[in-house]
């Protein structure tokens, strides 16, 4: 993949960069989409488990699913795309990483300024008093965990179907998209709103918008550059090109 001179120049001179990452970045680390045909959970649709009504109806089942997901995520590692973004952040005065992923891999890689639009699977909170808890692990009884403060049910701190995004997080992401010089859209189909509106907002404000994905999307024809391939291959090449400036 040849990195364009225009993109290198734009990034070299950028004071503000906003990046949006999606499931494609995590998939390159081996994080499954949990929609596969094999395994224990193939008979469930994510929509049937990742919603509040399902949780209230059967919290033990939902927690068992999330415990399985957490175990899978803990066994994978950040990939070259994650580490390339850490390097990019170190080069840009005003850098914002917006992610739709809940796996925490960006943080594990060393990224600092992260906006997690859909929450983080490692965190939990009480549905009664809203107190946070970290690293919840089910014991052998597989009973759903309860809050140590009030005894209420704990739930994973992720955005379920039909729920609003965390308060203030999208507003921060929108501000970053509107003020950036360069916007990178990485490993996402850019169809899930409101996240999908971020590159469009950046375009409207005159940013140079680049998409890197393994397939073309509805966004591809609207951006200045659409690069087809793995983010974990193309992004390190881009960082290497920047270092030779």
Secondary structure, 3 states (H helix, E strand, C coil): CCCCHHHHHHHHHCCEEEEEECHHHHHCCCCCCCCCCCCHHHHCCHHHHCCHHHHHHCHHHHHHHHHHHHHHHHCCCCCHHHHHHHHHHHHCCEEEEEECCCCCHHHHHCCCCEEECCEEEEEEEECCCCCEEECCCCCCCCCCCECCCCCCEEEEEECCCCCCCCCCHHHHHHHHHHHCCEEEEECCCCCCCCCCHHHHHHHHCCCEEEEEECCCCCCCCCCCEEEECCHHHHHHHHHHHHHCC
